[in-house]
């Protein structure tokens, strides 16, 4: 399936969960929040949430500043 992840078009297996995608991108230790089509997906649901073709996924990390 084709997904837009943080503005970049990427290909994944049709059965990939949100957790699979994050792991595949090797950013599991950085992602603090995820939104699919502007809807927040709780971290507890990542392992069961399967995006649909052409979904827009935003993977967010918190950055400290001062």
PDB file of N, CA, C and O in Angstrom:
ATOM      1  N   UNK A   1       0.842  -1.175   0.000  1.00  0.00           N
ATOM      2  CA  UNK A   1       0.000   0.000   0.000  1.00  0.00           C
ATOM      3  C   UNK A   1       0.885   1.235   0.000  1.00  0.00           C
ATOM      4  O   UNK A   1       2.017   1.206   0.482  1.00  0.00           O
ATOM      5  N   UNK A   2       0.366   2.292  -0.533  1.00  0.00           N
ATOM      6  CA  UNK A   2       1.079   3.562  -0.579  1.00  0.00           C
ATOM      7  C   UNK A   2       0.583   4.445   0.560  1.00  0.00           C
ATOM      8  O   UNK A   2      -0.620   4.644   0.730  1.00  0.00           O
ATOM      9  N   UNK A   3       1.528   4.970   1.336  1.00  0.00           N
ATOM     10  CA  UNK A   3       1.198   5.865   2.443  1.00  0.00           C
ATOM     11  C   UNK A   3       2.063   7.107   2.331  1.00  0.00           C
ATOM     12  O   UNK A   3       3.165   7.061   1.784  1.00  0.00           O
ATOM     13  N   UNK A   4       1.564   8.208   2.849  1.00  0.00           N
ATOM     14  CA  UNK A   4       2.349   9.431   2.929  1.00  0.00           C
ATOM     15  C   UNK A   4       2.756   9.590   4.390  1.00  0.00           C
ATOM     16  O   UNK A   4       1.923   9.863   5.254  1.00  0.00           O
ATOM     17  N   UNK A   5       4.056   9.414   4.652  1.00  0.00           N
ATOM     18  CA  UNK A   5       4.579   9.453   6.011  1.00  0.00           C
ATOM     19  C   UNK A   5       5.429  10.707   6.154  1.00  0.00           C
ATOM     20  O   UNK A   5       6.466  10.853   5.506  1.00  0.00           O
ATOM     21  N   UNK A   6       4.972  11.605   7.011  1.00  0.00           N
ATOM     22  CA  UNK A   6       5.668  12.884   7.230  1.00  0.00           C
ATOM     23  C   UNK A   6       5.985  13.572   5.906  1.00  0.00           C
ATOM     24  O   UNK A   6       7.073  14.116   5.715  1.00  0.00           O
ATOM     25  N   UNK A   7       5.010  13.538   4.995  1.00  0.00           N
ATOM     26  CA  UNK A   7       5.136  14.238   3.725  1.00  0.00           C
ATOM     27  C   UNK A   7       5.834  13.473   2.620  1.00  0.00           C
ATOM     28  O   UNK A   7       5.927  13.975   1.500  1.00  0.00           O
ATOM     29  N   UNK A   8       6.330  12.271   2.896  1.00  0.00           N
ATOM     30  CA  UNK A   8       7.030  11.471   1.894  1.00  0.00           C
ATOM     31  C   UNK A   8       6.204  10.233   1.544  1.00  0.00           C
ATOM     32  O   UNK A   8       5.697   9.548   2.433  1.00  0.00           O
ATOM     33  N   UNK A   9       6.073   9.950   0.249  1.00  0.00           N
ATOM     34  CA  UNK A   9       5.347   8.772  -0.204  1.00  0.00           C
ATOM     35  C   UNK A   9       6.209   7.537  -0.002  1.00  0.00           C
ATOM     36  O   UNK A   9       7.364   7.490  -0.427  1.00  0.00           O
ATOM     37  N   UNK A  10       5.623   6.522   0.663  1.00  0.00           N
ATOM     38  CA  UNK A  10       6.358   5.290   0.963  1.00  0.00           C
ATOM     39  C   UNK A  10       5.439   4.096   0.702  1.00  0.00           C
ATOM     40  O   UNK A  10       4.215   4.210   0.765  1.00  0.00           O
ATOM     41  N   UNK A  11       6.055   2.948   0.409  1.00  0.00           N
ATOM     42  CA  UNK A  11       5.319   1.706   0.157  1.00  0.00           C
ATOM     43  C   UNK A  11       5.483   0.741   1.332  1.00  0.00           C
ATOM     44  O   UNK A  11       6.580   0.574   1.865  1.00  0.00           O
ATOM     45  N   UNK A  12       4.378   0.110   1.724  1.00  0.00           N
ATOM     46  CA  UNK A  12       4.375  -0.873   2.806  1.00  0.00           C
ATOM     47  C   UNK A  12       3.461  -2.028   2.431  1.00  0.00           C
ATOM     48  O   UNK A  12       2.612  -1.895   1.549  1.00  0.00           O
ATOM     49  N   UNK A  13       3.637  -3.175   3.110  1.00  0.00           N
ATOM     50  CA  UNK A  13       2.727  -4.308   2.917  1.00  0.00           C
ATOM     51  C   UNK A  13       1.321  -3.904   3.332  1.00  0.00           C
ATOM     52  O   UNK A  13       1.143  -3.088   4.236  1.00  0.00           O
ATOM     53  N   UNK A  14       0.319  -4.481   2.665  1.00  0.00           N
ATOM     54  CA  UNK A  14      -1.076  -4.144   2.976  1.00  0.00           C
ATOM     55  C   UNK A  14      -1.485  -4.495   4.395  1.00  0.00           C
ATOM     56  O   UNK A  14      -2.430  -3.913   4.927  1.00  0.00           O
ATOM     57  N   UNK A  15      -0.788  -5.437   5.017  1.00  0.00           N
ATOM     58  CA  UNK A  15      -1.162  -5.849   6.372  1.00  0.00           C
ATOM     59  C   UNK A  15      -0.335  -5.144   7.446  1.00  0.00           C
ATOM     60  O   UNK A  15      -0.439  -5.484   8.624  1.00  0.00           O
ATOM     61  N   UNK A  16       0.481  -4.171   7.057  1.00  0.00           N
ATOM     62  CA  UNK A  16       1.338  -3.474   8.023  1.00  0.00           C
ATOM     63  C   UNK A  16       0.514  -2.668   9.010  1.00  0.00           C
ATOM     64  O   UNK A  16      -0.375  -1.904   8.636  1.00  0.00           O
ATOM     65  N   UNK A  17       0.837  -2.862  10.289  1.00  0.00           N
ATOM     66  CA  UNK A  17       0.208  -2.041  11.322  1.00  0.00           C
ATOM     67  C   UNK A  17       1.020  -0.760  11.479  1.00  0.00           C
ATOM     68  O   UNK A  17       2.122  -0.641  10.943  1.00  0.00           O
ATOM     69  N   UNK A  18       0.472   0.180  12.206  1.00  0.00           N
ATOM     70  CA  UNK A  18       1.200   1.411  12.478  1.00  0.00           C
ATOM     71  C   UNK A  18       2.513   1.104  13.199  1.00  0.00           C
ATOM     72  O   UNK A  18       3.533   1.734  12.922  1.00  0.00           O
ATOM     73  N   UNK A  19       2.494   0.148  14.113  1.00  0.00           N
ATOM     74  CA  UNK A  19       3.723  -0.256  14.816  1.00  0.00           C
ATOM     75  C   UNK A  19       4.729  -0.851  13.834  1.00  0.00           C
ATOM     76  O   UNK A  19       5.922  -0.565  13.932  1.00  0.00           O
ATOM     77  N   UNK A  20       4.267  -1.676  12.886  1.00  0.00           N
ATOM     78  CA  UNK A  20       5.161  -2.253  11.874  1.00  0.00           C
ATOM     79  C   UNK A  20       5.839  -1.151  11.060  1.00  0.00           C
ATOM     80  O   UNK A  20       7.033  -1.226  10.769  1.00  0.00           O
ATOM     81  N   UNK A  21       5.072  -0.141  10.700  1.00  0.00           N
ATOM     82  CA  UNK A  21       5.600   0.966   9.899  1.00  0.00           C
ATOM     83  C   UNK A  21       6.668   1.724  10.674  1.00  0.00           C
ATOM     84  O   UNK A  21       7.732   2.029  10.135  1.00  0.00           O
ATOM     85  N   UNK A  22       6.391   2.024  11.922  1.00  0.00           N
ATOM     86  CA  UNK A  22       7.346   2.747  12.761  1.00  0.00           C
ATOM     87  C   UNK A  22       8.617   1.921  12.937  1.00  0.00           C
ATOM     88  O   UNK A  22       9.721   2.464  12.889  1.00  0.00           O
ATOM     89  N   UNK A  23       8.470   0.622  13.141  1.00  0.00           N
ATOM     90  CA  UNK A  23       9.626  -0.257  13.292  1.00  0.00           C
ATOM     91  C   UNK A  23      10.413  -0.335  11.985  1.00  0.00           C
ATOM     92  O   UNK A  23      11.643  -0.273  11.993  1.00  0.00           O
ATOM     93  N   UNK A  24       9.704  -0.470  10.867  1.00  0.00           N
ATOM     94  CA  UNK A  24      10.347  -0.538   9.554  1.00  0.00           C
ATOM     95  C   UNK A  24      11.170   0.713   9.261  1.00  0.00           C
ATOM     96  O   UNK A  24      12.224   0.636   8.630  1.00  0.00           O
ATOM     97  N   UNK A  25      10.691   1.851   9.715  1.00  0.00           N
ATOM     98  CA  UNK A  25      11.401   3.118   9.499  1.00  0.00           C
ATOM     99  C   UNK A  25      12.539   3.317  10.504  1.00  0.00           C
ATOM    100  O   UNK A  25      13.277   4.299  10.422  1.00  0.00           O
ATOM    101  N   UNK A  26      12.678   2.391  11.445  1.00  0.00           N
ATOM    102  CA  UNK A  26      13.719   2.402  12.473  1.00  0.00           C
ATOM    103  C   UNK A  26      13.683   3.675  13.326  1.00  0.00           C
ATOM    104  O   UNK A  26      14.718   4.274  13.615  1.00  0.00           O
ATOM    105  N   UNK A  27      12.467   4.073  13.721  1.00  0.00           N
ATOM    106  CA  UNK A  27      12.313   5.273  14.543  1.00  0.00           C
ATOM    107  C   UNK A  27      11.484   4.990  15.798  1.00  0.00           C
ATOM    108  O   UNK A  27      10.946   5.909  16.415  1.00  0.00           O
ATOM    109  N   UNK A  28      11.387   3.704  16.169  1.00  0.00           N
ATOM    110  CA  UNK A  28      10.524   3.344  17.300  1.00  0.00           C
ATOM    111  C   UNK A  28      10.931   4.007  18.608  1.00  0.00           C
ATOM    112  O   UNK A  28      10.083   4.213  19.476  1.00  0.00           O
ATOM    113  N   UNK A  29      12.187   4.343  18.769  1.00  0.00           N
ATOM    114  CA  UNK A  29      12.630   4.997  20.005  1.00  0.00           C
ATOM    115  C   UNK A  29      12.451   6.504  19.969  1.00  0.00           C
ATOM    116  O   UNK A  29      12.667   7.175  20.978  1.00  0.00           O
ATOM    117  N   UNK A  30      12.061   7.045  18.824  1.00  0.00           N
ATOM    118  CA  UNK A  30      11.927   8.494  18.675  1.00  0.00           C
ATOM    119  C   UNK A  30      10.480   8.969  18.643  1.00  0.00           C
ATOM    120  O   UNK A  30      10.188  10.089  19.062  1.00  0.00           O
ATOM    121  N   UNK A  31       9.575   8.133  18.151  1.00  0.00           N
ATOM    122  CA  UNK A  31       8.187   8.556  17.946  1.00  0.00           C
ATOM    123  C   UNK A  31       7.435   8.583  19.273  1.00  0.00           C
ATOM    124  O   UNK A  31       7.404   7.599  20.010  1.00  0.00           O
ATOM    125  N   UNK A  32       6.834   9.732  19.555  1.00  0.00           N
ATOM    126  CA  UNK A  32       6.062   9.892  20.779  1.00  0.00           C
ATOM    127  C   UNK A  32       4.558   9.960  20.502  1.00  0.00           C
ATOM    128  O   UNK A  32       3.743   9.679  21.381  1.00  0.00           O
ATOM    129  N   UNK A  33       4.203  10.334  19.279  1.00  0.00           N
ATOM    130  CA  UNK A  33       2.790  10.459  18.926  1.00  0.00           C
ATOM    131  C   UNK A  33       2.633  10.169  17.445  1.00  0.00           C
ATOM    132  O   UNK A  33       3.542  10.402  16.649  1.00  0.00           O
ATOM    133  N   UNK A  34       1.448   9.650  17.085  1.00  0.00           N
ATOM    134  CA  UNK A  34       1.161   9.350  15.687  1.00  0.00           C
ATOM    135  C   UNK A  34      -0.251   9.810  15.361  1.00  0.00           C
ATOM    136  O   UNK A  34      -1.178   9.658  16.156  1.00  0.00           O
ATOM    137  N   UNK A  35      -0.386  10.375  14.167  1.00  0.00           N
ATOM    138  CA  UNK A  35      -1.697  10.789  13.677  1.00  0.00           C
ATOM    139  C   UNK A  35      -1.880  10.227  12.271  1.00  0.00           C
ATOM    140  O   UNK A  35      -0.959  10.250  11.454  1.00  0.00           O
ATOM    141  N   UNK A  36      -3.077   9.726  12.004  1.00  0.00           N
ATOM    142  CA  UNK A  36      -3.421   9.227  10.683  1.00  0.00           C
ATOM    143  C   UNK A  36      -4.586  10.073  10.191  1.00  0.00           C
ATOM    144  O   UNK A  36      -5.645  10.120  10.818  1.00  0.00           O
ATOM    145  N   UNK A  37      -4.378  10.740   9.060  1.00  0.00           N
ATOM    146  CA  UNK A  37      -5.390  11.647   8.508  1.00  0.00           C
ATOM    147  C   UNK A  37      -5.859  12.655   9.555  1.00  0.00           C
ATOM    148  O   UNK A  37      -7.049  12.938   9.688  1.00  0.00           O
ATOM    149  N   UNK A  38      -4.886  13.185  10.289  1.00  0.00           N
ATOM    150  CA  UNK A  38      -5.105  14.227  11.304  1.00  0.00           C
ATOM    151  C   UNK A  38      -5.829  13.732  12.553  1.00  0.00           C
ATOM    152  O   UNK A  38      -6.269  14.545  13.366  1.00  0.00           O
ATOM    153  N   UNK A  39      -5.962  12.417  12.725  1.00  0.00           N
ATOM    154  CA  UNK A  39      -6.576  11.840  13.916  1.00  0.00           C
ATOM    155  C   UNK A  39      -5.504  11.112  14.717  1.00  0.00           C
ATOM    156  O   UNK A  39      -4.814  10.236  14.195  1.00  0.00           O
ATOM    157  N   UNK A  40      -5.372  11.482  15.988  1.00  0.00           N
ATOM    158  CA  UNK A  40      -4.375  10.861  16.856  1.00  0.00           C
ATOM    159  C   UNK A  40      -4.719   9.386  17.064  1.00  0.00           C
ATOM    160  O   UNK A  40      -5.873   9.030  17.302  1.00  0.00           O
ATOM    161  N   UNK A  41      -3.698   8.542  16.971  1.00  0.00           N
ATOM    162  CA  UNK A  41      -3.841   7.116  17.278  1.00  0.00           C
ATOM    163  C   UNK A  41      -3.041   6.874  18.552  1.00  0.00           C
ATOM    164  O   UNK A  41      -1.835   7.117  18.589  1.00  0.00           O
ATOM    165  N   UNK A  42      -3.704   6.400  19.581  1.00  0.00           N
ATOM    166  CA  UNK A  42      -3.038   6.158  20.869  1.00  0.00           C
ATOM    167  C   UNK A  42      -1.958   5.099  20.722  1.00  0.00           C
ATOM    168  O   UNK A  42      -2.110   4.145  19.958  1.00  0.00           O
ATOM    169  N   UNK A  43      -0.878   5.271  21.452  1.00  0.00           N
ATOM    170  CA  UNK A  43       0.265   4.360  21.372  1.00  0.00           C
ATOM    171  C   UNK A  43      -0.151   2.918  21.649  1.00  0.00           C
ATOM    172  O   UNK A  43       0.382   1.995  21.033  1.00  0.00           O
ATOM    173  N   UNK A  44      -1.082   2.714  22.553  1.00  0.00           N
ATOM    174  CA  UNK A  44      -1.559   1.363  22.866  1.00  0.00           C
ATOM    175  C   UNK A  44      -2.246   0.703  21.670  1.00  0.00           C
ATOM    176  O   UNK A  44      -2.358  -0.522  21.621  1.00  0.00           O
ATOM    177  N   UNK A  45      -2.706   1.504  20.704  1.00  0.00           N
ATOM    178  CA  UNK A  45      -3.424   0.982  19.541  1.00  0.00           C
ATOM    179  C   UNK A  45      -2.539   0.790  18.313  1.00  0.00           C
ATOM    180  O   UNK A  45      -3.003   0.254  17.306  1.00  0.00           O
ATOM    181  N   UNK A  46      -1.274   1.215  18.370  1.00  0.00           N
ATOM    182  CA  UNK A  46      -0.395   1.139  17.202  1.00  0.00           C
ATOM    183  C   UNK A  46      -0.259  -0.284  16.671  1.00  0.00           C
ATOM    184  O   UNK A  46      -0.206  -0.487  15.458  1.00  0.00           O
ATOM    185  N   UNK A  47      -0.203  -1.274  17.566  1.00  0.00           N
ATOM    186  CA  UNK A  47       0.036  -2.656  17.135  1.00  0.00           C
ATOM    187  C   UNK A  47      -1.181  -3.270  16.443  1.00  0.00           C
ATOM    188  O   UNK A  47      -1.062  -4.310  15.796  1.00  0.00           O
ATOM    189  N   UNK A  48      -2.342  -2.641  16.572  1.00  0.00           N
ATOM    190  CA  UNK A  48      -3.565  -3.161  15.956  1.00  0.00           C
ATOM    191  C   UNK A  48      -4.106  -2.281  14.835  1.00  0.00           C
ATOM    192  O   UNK A  48      -4.987  -2.705  14.087  1.00  0.00           O
ATOM    193  N   UNK A  49      -3.593  -1.074  14.713  1.00  0.00           N
ATOM    194  CA  UNK A  49      -4.119  -0.122  13.730  1.00  0.00           C
ATOM    195  C   UNK A  49      -3.473  -0.363  12.367  1.00  0.00           C
ATOM    196  O   UNK A  49      -2.256  -0.249  12.225  1.00  0.00           O
ATOM    197  N   UNK A  50      -4.290  -0.696  11.364  1.00  0.00           N
ATOM    198  CA  UNK A  50      -3.799  -0.912  10.004  1.00  0.00           C
ATOM    199  C   UNK A  50      -4.287   0.245   9.126  1.00  0.00           C
ATOM    200  O   UNK A  50      -5.485   0.372   8.872  1.00  0.00           O
ATOM    201  N   UNK A  51      -3.360   1.081   8.667  1.00  0.00           N
ATOM    202  CA  UNK A  51      -3.751   2.202   7.801  1.00  0.00           C
ATOM    203  C   UNK A  51      -4.292   1.693   6.463  1.00  0.00           C
ATOM    204  O   UNK A  51      -4.077   0.542   6.082  1.00  0.00           O
ATOM    205  N   UNK A  52      -4.992   2.574   5.773  1.00  0.00           N
ATOM    206  CA  UNK A  52      -5.524   2.268   4.444  1.00  0.00           C
ATOM    207  C   UNK A  52      -4.650   2.934   3.386  1.00  0.00           C
ATOM    208  O   UNK A  52      -3.949   3.905   3.672  1.00  0.00           O
ATOM    209  N   UNK A  53      -4.698   2.414   2.180  1.00  0.00           N
ATOM    210  CA  UNK A  53      -3.944   2.977   1.068  1.00  0.00           C
ATOM    211  C   UNK A  53      -4.194   4.482   0.963  1.00  0.00           C
ATOM    212  O   UNK A  53      -5.331   4.938   1.081  1.00  0.00           O
ATOM    213  N   UNK A  54      -3.141   5.238   0.742  1.00  0.00           N
ATOM    214  CA  UNK A  54      -3.171   6.696   0.586  1.00  0.00           C
ATOM    215  C   UNK A  54      -3.417   7.473   1.874  1.00  0.00           C
ATOM    216  O   UNK A  54      -3.618   8.686   1.823  1.00  0.00           O
ATOM    217  N   UNK A  55      -3.408   6.804   3.031  1.00  0.00           N
ATOM    218  CA  UNK A  55      -3.531   7.531   4.296  1.00  0.00           C
ATOM    219  C   UNK A  55      -2.314   8.430   4.487  1.00  0.00           C
ATOM    220  O   UNK A  55      -1.218   8.135   4.010  1.00  0.00           O
ATOM    221  N   UNK A  56      -2.536   9.531   5.195  1.00  0.00           N
ATOM    222  CA  UNK A  56      -1.456  10.455   5.537  1.00  0.00           C
ATOM    223  C   UNK A  56      -1.118  10.253   7.006  1.00  0.00           C
ATOM    224  O   UNK A  56      -1.956  10.449   7.886  1.00  0.00           O
ATOM    225  N   UNK A  57       0.129   9.858   7.253  1.00  0.00           N
ATOM    226  CA  UNK A  57       0.579   9.560   8.609  1.00  0.00           C
ATOM    227  C   UNK A  57       1.613  10.595   9.031  1.00  0.00           C
ATOM    228  O   UNK A  57       2.564  10.876   8.302  1.00  0.00           O
ATOM    229  N   UNK A  58       1.415  11.147  10.202  1.00  0.00           N
ATOM    230  CA  UNK A  58       2.393  12.067  10.800  1.00  0.00           C
ATOM    231  C   UNK A  58       2.930  11.394  12.050  1.00  0.00           C
ATOM    232  O   UNK A  58       2.176  11.062  12.965  1.00  0.00           O
ATOM    233  N   UNK A  59       4.240  11.197  12.079  1.00  0.00           N
ATOM    234  CA  UNK A  59       4.906  10.608  13.237  1.00  0.00           C
ATOM    235  C   UNK A  59       5.686  11.725  13.909  1.00  0.00           C
ATOM    236  O   UNK A  59       6.585  12.323  13.317  1.00  0.00           O
ATOM    237  N   UNK A  60       5.325  11.993  15.156  1.00  0.00           N
ATOM    238  CA  UNK A  60       5.850  13.161  15.848  1.00  0.00           C
ATOM    239  C   UNK A  60       6.769  12.774  16.990  1.00  0.00           C
ATOM    240  O   UNK A  60       6.557  11.772  17.674  1.00  0.00           O
ATOM    241  N   UNK A  61       7.787  13.583  17.179  1.00  0.00           N
ATOM    242  CA  UNK A  61       8.646  13.420  18.344  1.00  0.00           C
ATOM    243  C   UNK A  61       8.733  14.763  19.046  1.00  0.00           C
ATOM    244  O   UNK A  61       8.693  15.820  18.417  1.00  0.00           O
ATOM    245  N   UNK A  62       8.852  14.697  20.354  1.00  0.00           N
ATOM    246  CA  UNK A  62       8.918  15.919  21.136  1.00  0.00           C
ATOM    247  C   UNK A  62      10.367  16.371  21.245  1.00  0.00           C
ATOM    248  O   UNK A  62      11.271  15.567  21.473  1.00  0.00           O
ATOM    249  N   UNK A  63      10.565  17.657  21.079  1.00  0.00           N
ATOM    250  CA  UNK A  63      11.893  18.226  21.130  1.00  0.00           C
ATOM    251  C   UNK A  63      11.905  19.305  22.214  1.00  0.00           C
ATOM    252  O   UNK A  63      11.072  20.211  22.215  1.00  0.00           O
ATOM    253  N   UNK A  64      12.854  19.191  23.126  1.00  0.00           N
ATOM    254  CA  UNK A  64      12.976  20.193  24.180  1.00  0.00           C
ATOM    255  C   UNK A  64      13.633  21.440  23.653  1.00  0.00           C
ATOM    256  O   UNK A  64      14.406  21.392  22.695  1.00  0.00           O
ATOM    257  N   UNK A  65      13.333  22.528  24.261  1.00  0.00           N
ATOM    258  CA  UNK A  65      13.933  23.793  23.854  1.00  0.00           C
ATOM    259  C   UNK A  65      13.934  24.761  25.016  1.00  0.00           C
ATOM    260  O   UNK A  65      13.445  24.467  26.107  1.00  0.00           O
ATOM    261  N   UNK A  66      14.478  25.882  24.758  1.00  0.00           N
ATOM    262  CA  UNK A  66      14.522  26.829  25.869  1.00  0.00           C
ATOM    263  C   UNK A  66      14.601  28.239  25.411  1.00  0.00           C
ATOM    264  O   UNK A  66      14.645  29.154  26.233  1.00  0.00           O
TER     265      UNK A  66
END
